[in-house]
Amino acid sequence: MTSQAVITVSGARRRYGAFEAVRGVDLAVRRGELVALLGTNGAGKTSLVELVEGLAPPSAGEIRVLGLDPRRRRRDVVGRMGIMLQEAGFSADLTVAETARMWAGTLSAPRPVAEALDVVGLAHRADLRVASLSGGERRRLDLALAVMGRPQVLFLDEPTTGLDPESRRATWGLVRGLLEEGVTVLLTTHYLEEAEALADRIAIMHAGRIVTEGAVADIVAAEPSRISFVPHDAAGAVVPLRPVDVPTLHGAVAIDRGRVSVRTERLQDDLGTLLGWASAHALRLGDLDARSASLEQAFLAIAAMSGDGVEGADRAQHTHPDKTLGSETAA
Ligand SMILES: Nc1ncnc2c1ncn2[C@@H]1O[C@H](COP(=O)(O)OP(=O)(O)OP(=O)(O)O)[C@@H](O)[C@H]1O
């Protein structure tokens, strides 16, 4: 944990009855940094973020936001945090400006309403009723309300779910602007592209733990590249191969229904060997695909490796009480 850390999570755990949804998480987010929390469904992202927001107590471990316990020192922290809710819960009959004014009334030093709407590109919709906004515009209103109090720390929970690609990119632009102002952001998203576009670092959760953390490039670099093709002869007929027919490569070879797949750390070398071998044997490498790993591949590989069986065993014992904060066991 560095001295610059705005969010620090140390050994955090969260229980719901007998089930532990967060199982010893350490995380630090520095000032002006965006960390994206990714994970499979039920990995524990929301359970963790709620601890950081101070909405629930950890059953063990320590959370600090701006150096303070976000639950015990809630009054001192809450005004410096912005939380983008899924739906702000205001009446759909109010106009955009009325909604923003009502929200501003709850804050100690809010941005002017016009400025907050301008930040999210909604100034031209100020007099429209919330009910008339498109889904994307509503999401932007949610963001306007979250940034209205000029937060130092912003929590974005799937901020672009349901947005069209253009609105999604517009939202990314807004978030980048906030980061440049020094706002610290903890983002949860299921869009890997969003994490790639915005995040300084990514933390991947699985079964209550952070199983991988780092810059996108480093996480992707740890995954092997892939080559695949279907060998054809000069007449265009598929040539059925066995692994022993393929030349020796750095990577591992698998053959499934005629398609040869190679997972390799040495993409260029193995591709070169295969191209030379194909020419020498007058083979065409049909449907040839050679690519470095993507974040999606890395994510799927990490989720698969992280022991679904273990999680399954735990889940079998989990009787799943009501999904209420009241069902938790705090330390
Ligand atoms: N109040 C609760 N009582 C019991 N179990 C709960 C409660 N809240 C969450 N859980 C369980 O804890 C686990 C983690 O849930 P959580 O909502 O934190 O996951 P998530 O990573 O945010 O998932 P998703 O991506 O699907 O939103 C899940 O198995 C969920 O069913």
PDBQT file of the ligand as one rigid body, heavy atoms in Angstrom, charges set to zero:
ROOT
HETATM    1  N1  LIG A 401     -27.332 -10.592   1.099  1.00  0.00    +0.000 N 
HETATM    2  C1  LIG A 401     -26.847 -11.731   0.646  1.00  0.00    +0.000 A 
HETATM    3  N2  LIG A 401     -27.108 -12.875   1.261  1.00  0.00    +0.000 NA
HETATM    4  C2  LIG A 401     -26.594 -14.030   0.833  1.00  0.00    +0.000 A 
HETATM    5  N3  LIG A 401     -25.774 -14.174  -0.228  1.00  0.00    +0.000 NA
HETATM    6  C3  LIG A 401     -25.486 -13.057  -0.898  1.00  0.00    +0.000 A 
HETATM    7  C4  LIG A 401     -25.995 -11.782  -0.510  1.00  0.00    +0.000 A 
HETATM    8  N4  LIG A 401     -25.504 -10.859  -1.389  1.00  0.00    +0.000 NA
HETATM    9  C5  LIG A 401     -24.737 -11.524  -2.264  1.00  0.00    +0.000 A 
HETATM   10  N5  LIG A 401     -24.728 -12.840  -1.974  1.00  0.00    +0.000 N 
HETATM   11  C6  LIG A 401     -23.972 -13.876  -2.670  1.00  0.00    +0.000 C 
HETATM   12  O1  LIG A 401     -22.609 -13.522  -2.598  1.00  0.00    +0.000 OA
HETATM   13  C7  LIG A 401     -21.960 -13.857  -3.822  1.00  0.00    +0.000 C 
HETATM   14  C8  LIG A 401     -21.291 -12.621  -4.388  1.00  0.00    +0.000 C 
HETATM   15  O2  LIG A 401     -22.303 -11.730  -4.825  1.00  0.00    +0.000 OA
HETATM   16  P1  LIG A 401     -21.966 -10.328  -5.458  1.00  0.00    +0.000 P 
HETATM   17  O3  LIG A 401     -23.271  -9.661  -5.767  1.00  0.00    +0.000 OA
HETATM   18  O4  LIG A 401     -21.008  -9.614  -4.594  1.00  0.00    +0.000 OA
HETATM   19  O5  LIG A 401     -21.234 -10.780  -6.792  1.00  0.00    +0.000 OA
HETATM   20  P2  LIG A 401     -20.851  -9.952  -8.103  1.00  0.00    +0.000 P 
HETATM   21  O6  LIG A 401     -19.448 -10.303  -8.417  1.00  0.00    +0.000 OA
HETATM   22  O7  LIG A 401     -21.168  -8.520  -7.911  1.00  0.00    +0.000 OA
HETATM   23  O8  LIG A 401     -21.810 -10.619  -9.166  1.00  0.00    +0.000 OA
HETATM   24  P3  LIG A 401     -22.504 -10.050 -10.514  1.00  0.00    +0.000 P 
HETATM   25  O9  LIG A 401     -21.411  -9.835 -11.499  1.00  0.00    +0.000 OA
HETATM   26  O10 LIG A 401     -23.392 -11.190 -10.891  1.00  0.00    +0.000 OA
HETATM   27  O11 LIG A 401     -23.258  -8.799 -10.143  1.00  0.00    +0.000 OA
HETATM   28  C9  LIG A 401     -23.030 -14.435  -4.731  1.00  0.00    +0.000 C 
HETATM   29  O12 LIG A 401     -22.943 -15.839  -4.646  1.00  0.00    +0.000 OA
HETATM   30  C10 LIG A 401     -24.323 -13.936  -4.139  1.00  0.00    +0.000 C 
HETATM   31  O13 LIG A 401     -25.373 -14.847  -4.371  1.00  0.00    +0.000 OA
ENDROOT
TORSDOF 0
